[in-house]
Amino acid sequence: MSETAIPDGATTAPPARPQRTDLTQGPILRTLALFAAPTLLSNVLQSLNGSINTIWVGRLIGESALAATANANIVMFLVFSAIFGFGMAAIVRIGQSFGARDVEAARRTFGTVIGLTVVLALLVGVLGWLFAPRLLALLGTPADARALALAYLRVIFVSLPAGMVSVVISMGLRGSGDSRSPLYFMIVTVLIDIVLNPLLIRGLGPVPAFGIAGSAAATATANLAGLIGIIVWIYARDLPLRLRGAELRWLIPQRAELRYILRKGLPMGAQMLIISGAGILMIGLVNREGLLTAAAFSASLQLFNYVQMPALAIGAAVSAMAAQNIGALRHDRVSQATRAGIMLNLVMTGTIIALLLVLDRAVLGLFLGNASPAVPLARHIMLLASWSFLLFGVMIVMFSTMRAYGAVIAPLIILGVALYPVRLGFYYLAYPRLGADAIWLAFPAGAVVSLGLTLAFYLRGPWQKQMAAGSVGSVRPVGAVRPAA
């Protein structure tokens, strides 16, 4: 393997610590799998935490509180969608910098995205507190749940800055090749949240009972503890992205870095909004079929959340690996990482789907009860729709590579076409003949079209020439890496 030259003026990355991975070296498949595993575990823990908190709220307070948290969580998802986009842009920019061995550029990006997030989080937190009643009215929150939802949502808005900053710090660390540190503090956050939820809801000894506000306060406390912990960890371990002395000025967003984060991050955040909007539309179509169908689909969605987790974790890992190798001009490794990511997705997602289809009756019974008449229908939904997530995963991996080269508008358009005119068009054309099955088959119909469009764009993208050339032997600063339009 050729040695890589370090550009003049670049800050050499310090020797990799145990938790950091140089994604420009080593066997592609093994490195990618090991790097993606902590992110996958973090995603699983986060989902389990949400499920456990939902159980506490539902059992300790009641159905109206459960409806209140569901309405409040819709608002939170919309807020975090924008931050996800900024975080993904930071992963790419920081990854390119580390690949080019330019740690100063990585720190500059890291400071900018944190500074931007703090400003936005404080603004959203204040506005959210003030306008929470109007938000709930716009969502059509049931009257019985509105007071509870308001109490919950306002405390959540108070906790927003800590949660949002934690997210972007974790994503920045992954861009630097460190996927383990975010996992450690996700474990801490989840454990604190799980322990505090019943304590603050019901009270114990000198701790008063706060009801639903206690559940939100538990989340707020856990987020703050996780944020403090990961900041202390970064400085105690002297991780490469830590900012010291004069570098702290980079917390004031730098113009060039801010332009990049906004230009690339906003379309990636919009992708999340498109996905969530399509999900809401599908739920509306399902609700037309009656309570039994809605219950079956709700249980299936719980399983779909876990089915898509490998693709999301592998996609994030491919983005970081591709970005680092682009910065190092190792385009040959980018193409190999894409292929490895697709293979990992097919194996992991395929295995999960197969297991769920074999064990579907028992697993769905956890949500619906084994005797529920909705179980057979939920099994039918799983059989028709679950395999579409294999195609979804392949698309996510290719999107991740395209993002690393700077292409963010094409994925946005592809998702918009596949999730709206294709899905809805299929439903309306097929419904007279297929009935409710048109809803479940609309998922694979959208997945087939989106994968076909993604593959066509991926194979024709300007990065293909760079991948084919497989440039090795020199490294240039990240500013010289020209992203795709």
C-alpha positions as CSV (number, residue, x, y, z in Angstrom):
1,M,0.0,0.0,0.0
2,S,1.4,3.3,-1.0
3,E,2.3,5.9,1.6
4,T,0.3,9.1,1.5
5,A,1.9,12.5,1.5
6,I,0.6,15.2,3.9
7,P,-0.1,18.6,2.4
8,D,1.9,21.5,3.5
9,G,0.2,23.4,6.4
10,A,-2.1,20.5,7.3
11,T,-2.1,19.4,10.9
12,T,-1.1,15.8,11.2
13,A,-3.6,13.6,12.9
14,P,-2.4,12.3,16.2
15,P,-1.8,8.5,16.6
16,A,-5.2,6.8,16.6
17,R,-6.5,6.0,20.1
18,P,-8.2,2.6,20.7
19,Q,-11.6,4.0,20.0
20,R,-10.7,5.7,16.7
21,T,-10.5,3.9,13.4
22,D,-8.5,5.0,10.4
23,L,-11.0,4.3,7.6
24,T,-8.5,4.8,4.9
25,Q,-6.5,1.7,5.9
26,G,-7.1,-2.0,6.5
27,P,-9.6,-4.6,5.0
28,I,-12.7,-2.8,3.8
29,L,-15.4,-5.3,4.8
30,R,-14.1,-6.0,8.3
31,T,-13.3,-2.3,9.0
32,L,-16.8,-1.2,7.8
33,A,-18.6,-3.9,9.8
34,L,-16.7,-3.1,13.0
35,F,-17.2,0.6,12.5
36,A,-21.0,0.3,11.8
37,A,-21.6,-2.1,14.8
38,P,-21.6,0.6,17.6
39,T,-23.9,2.9,15.5
40,L,-26.3,0.0,15.1
41,L,-26.2,-0.7,18.8
42,S,-26.8,3.0,19.5
43,N,-29.9,3.0,17.2
44,V,-31.3,-0.2,18.9
45,L,-30.8,1.2,22.4
46,Q,-32.5,4.5,21.4
47,S,-35.5,2.6,20.0
48,L,-35.7,0.3,23.0
49,N,-35.5,3.3,25.3
50,G,-38.4,4.9,23.5
51,S,-40.4,1.7,23.7
52,I,-39.7,1.3,27.5
53,N,-40.6,4.9,28.2
54,T,-43.9,4.5,26.3
55,I,-44.7,1.4,28.4
56,W,-44.0,3.4,31.6
57,V,-46.2,6.3,30.5
58,G,-49.0,4.1,29.3
59,R,-49.1,1.9,32.4
60,L,-48.4,4.5,35.1
61,I,-50.5,7.3,33.7
62,G,-52.9,6.0,31.1
63,E,-54.0,6.2,27.5
64,S,-54.4,9.9,27.4
65,A,-50.8,10.4,28.4
66,L,-49.7,7.9,25.8
67,A,-51.6,10.0,23.1
68,A,-49.9,13.1,24.5
69,T,-46.4,11.8,24.2
70,A,-47.1,10.6,20.6
71,N,-48.2,14.1,19.6
72,A,-45.3,15.7,21.3
73,N,-42.8,13.2,19.7
74,I,-44.1,14.2,16.2
75,V,-42.9,17.8,16.9
76,M,-39.5,16.5,18.1
77,F,-39.0,14.4,15.1
78,L,-39.5,17.3,12.8
79,V,-37.0,19.4,14.8
80,F,-34.4,16.7,14.8
81,S,-34.8,16.1,11.0
82,A,-33.0,19.4,10.3
83,I,-30.2,18.6,12.8
84,F,-29.8,15.2,11.2
85,G,-29.0,16.9,7.9
86,F,-26.4,19.2,9.5
87,G,-24.9,16.2,11.3
88,M,-24.6,14.2,8.0
89,A,-23.0,17.2,6.3
90,A,-20.5,17.4,9.2
91,I,-19.7,13.7,8.9
92,V,-18.8,14.2,5.3
93,R,-16.7,17.4,5.8
94,I,-14.9,16.0,8.9
95,G,-14.3,12.7,7.2
96,Q,-12.8,14.4,4.2
97,S,-10.5,16.4,6.5
98,F,-9.3,13.4,8.4
99,G,-8.7,11.5,5.1
100,A,-6.5,14.4,4.0
101,R,-4.8,14.4,7.5
102,D,-6.0,18.0,8.0
103,V,-7.2,18.0,11.6
104,E,-7.4,21.7,11.8
105,A,-10.0,21.8,9.1
106,A,-11.9,19.0,10.9
107,R,-11.9,21.0,14.1
108,R,-13.1,24.1,12.2
109,T,-16.1,22.2,10.8
110,F,-16.8,20.6,14.2
111,G,-16.8,24.0,15.9
112,T,-19.1,25.5,13.3
113,V,-21.7,22.7,13.4
114,I,-21.8,22.8,17.2
115,G,-22.1,26.6,17.3
116,L,-24.8,26.5,14.7
117,T,-26.7,23.8,16.6
118,V,-26.5,25.7,19.9
119,V,-27.9,28.8,18.4
120,L,-30.7,26.9,16.6
121,A,-31.5,24.7,19.6
122,L,-31.8,27.7,22.0
123,L,-34.0,29.5,19.4
124,V,-36.2,26.5,18.9
125,G,-36.4,25.8,22.6
126,V,-37.6,29.3,23.5
127,L,-40.1,29.5,20.6
128,G,-41.2,25.9,21.2
129,W,-42.0,26.8,24.9
130,L,-44.0,29.9,23.8
131,F,-45.9,28.4,20.9
132,A,-46.4,24.8,22.2
133,P,-50.2,25.3,22.6
134,R,-50.5,26.4,19.0
135,L,-48.4,23.5,17.8
136,L,-50.6,21.0,19.5
137,A,-53.7,22.7,18.1
138,L,-52.2,22.5,14.6
139,L,-51.6,18.7,15.1
140,G,-55.2,18.3,16.2
141,T,-54.2,16.8,19.6
142,P,-57.3,15.3,21.2
143,A,-58.8,17.6,23.9
144,D,-58.4,14.9,26.6
145,A,-54.7,14.7,26.0
146,R,-53.9,18.4,25.3
147,A,-53.1,19.5,28.8
148,L,-50.8,16.5,29.3
149,A,-49.2,17.0,26.0
150,L,-48.5,20.6,26.7
151,A,-46.8,19.8,30.1
152,Y,-44.7,17.1,28.4
153,L,-43.8,19.1,25.3
154,R,-42.7,22.2,27.2
155,V,-40.2,20.2,29.4
156,I,-39.0,18.5,26.2
157,F,-38.3,21.8,24.6
158,V,-36.2,22.8,27.7
159,S,-34.1,19.7,27.1
160,L,-33.8,20.3,23.4
161,P,-30.4,22.1,23.4
162,A,-28.6,19.3,25.2
163,G,-30.1,16.6,23.1
164,M,-29.4,18.4,19.8
165,V,-25.8,19.2,20.7
166,S,-25.2,15.6,21.8
167,V,-26.5,14.4,18.4
168,V,-24.1,16.6,16.4
169,I,-21.1,15.8,18.6
170,S,-21.8,12.0,18.1
171,M,-22.1,12.5,14.3
172,G,-18.9,14.5,14.2
173,L,-17.0,11.9,16.2
174,R,-18.2,9.2,13.7
175,G,-16.8,11.4,10.9
176,S,-13.4,11.3,12.6
177,G,-13.6,7.5,12.7
178,D,-14.8,7.1,16.3
179,S,-18.1,5.3,16.5
180,R,-17.5,3.8,20.0
181,S,-17.6,7.0,22.1
182,P,-21.1,7.9,21.0
183,L,-22.2,4.3,22.0
184,Y,-20.8,4.6,25.5
185,F,-22.8,7.7,26.2
186,M,-25.9,6.5,24.5
187,I,-25.8,3.6,27.1
188,V,-25.4,6.1,29.9
189,T,-28.3,8.3,28.6
190,V,-30.6,5.3,28.1
191,L,-29.9,3.8,31.6
192,I,-30.5,7.2,33.3
193,D,-33.7,7.7,31.3
194,I,-35.1,4.2,32.1
195,V,-34.3,4.5,35.8
196,L,-35.7,8.1,36.2
197,N,-38.9,7.6,34.2
198,P,-40.9,5.6,36.8
199,L,-39.2,7.5,39.7
200,L,-40.2,11.0,38.5
201,I,-43.6,9.9,37.2
202,R,-44.8,8.2,40.4
203,G,-42.4,9.7,42.9
204,L,-40.6,7.9,45.7
205,G,-39.8,9.0,49.2
206,P,-38.6,12.7,49.1
207,V,-39.0,12.7,45.3
208,P,-42.5,14.1,44.4
209,A,-44.7,12.7,41.7
210,F,-44.5,14.8,38.5
211,G,-46.8,12.7,36.3
212,I,-46.2,13.1,32.6
213,A,-43.8,16.1,33.2
214,G,-41.7,13.6,35.1
215,S,-41.2,11.5,32.0
216,A,-40.0,14.5,30.1
217,A,-37.8,15.6,33.0
218,A,-36.2,12.2,33.0
219,T,-35.4,12.5,29.3
220,A,-34.1,16.1,29.9
221,T,-31.8,14.9,32.8
222,A,-30.5,12.0,30.8
223,N,-29.7,14.2,27.8
224,L,-27.9,16.7,29.9
225,A,-25.9,13.9,31.7
226,G,-25.0,12.4,28.4
227,L,-23.8,15.7,26.9
228,I,-21.7,16.5,29.9
229,G,-20.3,13.0,29.9
230,I,-19.2,13.0,26.3
231,I,-17.7,16.5,26.5
232,V,-15.6,15.4,29.6
233,W,-14.7,12.2,27.7
234,I,-13.5,14.2,24.6
235,Y,-11.1,16.3,26.7
236,A,-10.0,13.6,29.1
237,R,-9.1,11.3,26.2
238,D,-7.7,14.3,24.2
239,L,-9.7,13.2,21.2
240,P,-8.6,14.9,17.9
241,L,-11.8,17.0,17.6
242,R,-11.4,18.7,20.9
243,L,-11.1,22.5,20.7
244,R,-8.6,24.4,22.9
245,G,-7.4,27.9,23.4
246,A,-7.7,30.0,20.2
247,E,-9.6,27.1,18.5
248,L,-12.6,27.8,20.6
249,R,-13.3,30.8,18.3
250,W,-14.4,28.3,15.7
251,L,-17.6,27.8,17.8
252,I,-18.6,31.0,16.1
253,P,-19.7,29.6,12.8
254,Q,-17.1,30.2,10.0
255,R,-18.5,31.5,6.8
256,A,-17.1,28.9,4.4
257,E,-17.9,26.0,6.8
258,L,-21.4,27.4,7.5
259,R,-22.1,27.7,3.8
260,Y,-21.2,24.1,3.3
261,I,-23.2,22.8,6.3
262,L,-26.3,24.7,5.2
263,R,-26.0,24.0,1.5
264,K,-25.5,20.2,2.1
265,G,-27.4,19.8,5.3
266,L,-30.7,21.3,4.5
267,P,-31.4,18.9,1.6
268,M,-30.4,16.0,3.7
269,G,-32.7,17.2,6.5
270,A,-35.5,17.6,3.9
271,Q,-35.1,13.9,3.0
272,M,-36.2,13.0,6.5
273,L,-39.2,15.3,6.3
274,I,-40.2,13.7,3.0
275,I,-39.9,10.2,4.5
276,S,-41.9,11.2,7.6
277,G,-44.6,13.0,5.5
278,A,-44.9,9.8,3.3
279,G,-45.3,7.8,6.5
280,I,-48.1,10.0,7.7
281,L,-49.9,9.7,4.4
282,M,-49.7,5.9,4.5
283,I,-51.1,5.9,8.0
284,G,-54.0,8.0,6.8
285,L,-54.7,5.4,4.1
286,V,-54.5,2.6,6.6
287,N,-56.9,4.3,9.0
288,R,-59.6,4.2,6.2
289,E,-59.6,0.4,6.5
290,G,-60.8,0.3,10.1
291,L,-59.5,-0.3,13.6
292,L,-58.3,-3.9,13.0
293,T,-56.2,-3.0,10.0
294,A,-54.8,0.1,11.8
295,A,-53.8,-2.1,14.8
296,A,-52.1,-4.6,12.5
297,F,-50.2,-2.0,10.7
298,S,-49.1,-0.3,13.9
299,A,-47.6,-3.6,15.1
300,S,-45.9,-4.1,11.8
301,L,-44.4,-0.6,12.0
302,Q,-42.8,-1.5,15.3
303,L,-41.0,-4.4,13.5
304,F,-40.1,-2.3,10.5
305,N,-38.3,0.2,12.7
306,Y,-35.9,-2.6,13.7
307,V,-35.6,-4.0,10.2
308,Q,-34.3,-0.7,8.7
309,M,-31.7,-0.2,11.5
310,P,-28.9,-2.1,9.8
311,A,-29.3,-0.1,6.6
312,L,-29.2,3.2,8.5
313,A,-26.1,2.2,10.6
314,I,-24.3,0.8,7.5
315,G,-25.2,3.9,5.5
316,A,-23.7,6.2,8.2
317,A,-20.6,4.1,8.3
318,V,-20.2,4.1,4.5
319,S,-20.6,7.9,4.5
320,A,-17.7,8.3,7.0
321,M,-15.5,5.8,5.2
322,A,-16.2,7.2,1.8
323,A,-15.5,10.8,3.0
324,Q,-12.2,9.8,4.6
325,N,-11.0,8.0,1.5
326,I,-12.1,10.9,-0.8
327,G,-10.0,13.2,1.4
328,A,-7.1,10.7,1.0
329,L,-7.8,10.4,-2.8
330,R,-8.4,6.6,-2.3
331,H,-11.3,6.5,-4.7
332,D,-10.7,2.8,-5.2
333,R,-11.6,2.2,-1.6
334,V,-14.7,4.2,-1.9
335,S,-16.1,1.9,-4.6
336,Q,-15.1,-1.1,-2.5
337,A,-16.8,0.4,0.6
338,T,-20.0,0.9,-1.3
339,R,-20.0,-2.8,-2.5
340,A,-19.1,-4.0,1.0
341,G,-21.9,-1.9,2.5
342,I,-24.5,-3.3,0.0
343,M,-23.4,-6.8,0.9
344,L,-23.5,-6.2,4.6
345,N,-27.0,-4.7,4.3
346,L,-28.3,-7.7,2.2
347,V,-26.9,-10.2,4.8
348,M,-28.0,-8.3,8.0
349,T,-31.3,-7.0,6.8
350,G,-32.1,-10.2,5.0
351,T,-31.4,-12.3,8.1
352,I,-33.6,-10.0,10.3
353,I,-36.5,-10.2,7.8
354,A,-36.2,-14.0,7.5
355,L,-36.2,-14.4,11.3
356,L,-39.2,-12.1,11.7
357,L,-41.1,-13.9,9.0
358,V,-40.4,-17.2,10.8
359,L,-41.2,-15.9,14.2
360,D,-43.8,-13.4,13.2
361,R,-46.7,-14.8,15.1
362,A,-44.9,-14.8,18.4
363,V,-43.3,-11.4,17.9
364,L,-46.5,-9.7,16.7
365,G,-48.2,-11.2,19.7
366,L,-46.1,-9.1,22.0
367,F,-47.7,-6.0,20.6
368,L,-51.2,-7.3,19.8
369,G,-51.7,-10.2,22.1
370,N,-51.6,-13.8,20.8
371,A,-55.4,-14.1,20.5
372,S,-55.9,-10.8,18.7
373,P,-57.6,-11.1,15.3
374,A,-55.2,-8.5,14.0
375,V,-52.2,-10.9,14.2
376,P,-53.0,-12.8,11.0
377,L,-53.4,-9.5,9.1
378,A,-50.2,-8.2,10.5
379,R,-48.4,-11.4,9.4
380,H,-49.9,-10.8,5.9
381,I,-48.6,-7.2,5.9
382,M,-45.1,-8.4,6.9
383,L,-45.1,-11.0,4.1
384,L,-46.0,-8.4,1.4
385,A,-44.0,-5.4,2.6
386,S,-41.0,-6.4,4.6
387,W,-38.8,-7.4,1.7
388,S,-38.9,-3.9,0.4
389,F,-36.4,-2.9,3.1
390,L,-33.7,-5.0,1.4
391,L,-34.0,-2.6,-1.6
392,F,-34.3,0.4,0.8
393,G,-30.9,-0.6,2.4
394,V,-29.1,-0.8,-1.0
395,M,-30.5,2.6,-1.9
396,I,-29.3,4.0,1.5
397,V,-25.8,2.8,0.9
398,M,-25.5,4.3,-2.6
399,F,-27.0,7.5,-1.2
400,S,-24.3,7.6,1.4
401,T,-21.6,7.4,-1.2
402,M,-23.2,10.1,-3.3
403,R,-23.5,12.3,-0.2
404,A,-19.8,11.9,0.5
405,Y,-19.1,13.3,-3.0
406,G,-21.4,16.2,-2.3
407,A,-24.5,15.0,-4.2
408,V,-27.5,15.8,-2.0
409,I,-30.2,17.1,-4.4
410,A,-30.6,14.0,-6.5
411,P,-31.4,11.7,-3.5
412,L,-34.0,14.3,-2.4
413,I,-35.7,14.2,-5.8
414,I,-35.5,10.4,-6.0
415,L,-37.1,10.0,-2.6
416,G,-39.8,12.6,-3.5
417,V,-40.7,10.8,-6.7
418,A,-40.7,7.3,-5.2
419,L,-42.6,8.0,-2.0
420,Y,-45.3,10.3,-3.5
421,P,-46.3,9.9,-7.2
422,V,-45.1,6.2,-7.3
423,R,-46.4,5.0,-4.0
424,L,-49.7,6.9,-4.1
425,G,-50.1,6.3,-7.8
426,F,-49.7,2.6,-7.3
427,Y,-52.2,2.6,-4.4
428,Y,-55.0,4.5,-6.3
429,L,-54.5,2.4,-9.5
430,A,-54.4,-0.9,-7.7
431,Y,-56.9,-0.4,-4.9
432,P,-60.1,-1.2,-6.9
433,R,-58.6,-4.6,-7.7
434,L,-56.5,-5.4,-4.6
435,G,-58.2,-3.6,-1.8
436,A,-56.0,-3.0,1.3
437,D,-53.2,-5.1,-0.3
438,A,-52.6,-2.1,-2.5
439,I,-51.2,-0.3,0.6
440,W,-48.8,-3.0,1.5
441,L,-47.6,-3.6,-2.1
442,A,-47.1,0.2,-2.5
443,F,-44.0,-0.2,-0.2
444,P,-42.1,-2.5,-2.6
445,A,-43.4,-0.6,-5.6
446,G,-41.8,2.6,-4.3
447,A,-38.7,0.7,-3.3
448,V,-38.2,-0.8,-6.7
449,V,-38.5,2.6,-8.5
450,S,-36.3,4.4,-6.0
451,L,-33.6,1.8,-6.2
452,G,-33.8,1.9,-10.0
453,L,-33.4,5.7,-10.1
454,T,-30.6,5.6,-7.5
455,L,-28.7,3.0,-9.4
456,A,-29.1,5.0,-12.7
457,F,-27.8,8.2,-11.1
458,Y,-25.0,6.4,-9.1
459,L,-23.6,4.7,-12.3
460,R,-23.7,8.0,-14.2
461,G,-22.3,10.2,-11.5
462,P,-19.0,12.1,-12.0
463,W,-17.4,10.1,-9.2
464,Q,-17.4,7.0,-11.3
465,K,-14.3,8.3,-13.2
466,Q,-12.5,8.9,-10.0
467,M,-13.4,5.5,-8.6
468,A,-12.2,3.8,-11.8
469,A,-8.9,5.7,-11.7
470,G,-8.4,4.7,-8.1
471,S,-6.1,7.6,-7.4
472,V,-3.5,6.6,-4.8
473,G,-0.3,8.2,-3.7
474,S,-1.0,11.8,-2.6
475,V,-3.3,13.6,-0.4
476,R,-4.6,17.2,-0.8
477,P,-6.4,19.4,1.7
478,V,-10.1,18.9,2.0
479,G,-10.8,22.3,0.4
480,A,-9.4,20.9,-2.9
481,V,-11.9,18.1,-3.0
482,R,-14.5,19.3,-5.4
483,P,-17.9,17.8,-4.4
484,A,-20.4,16.7,-7.0
485,A,-23.1,19.1,-7.9
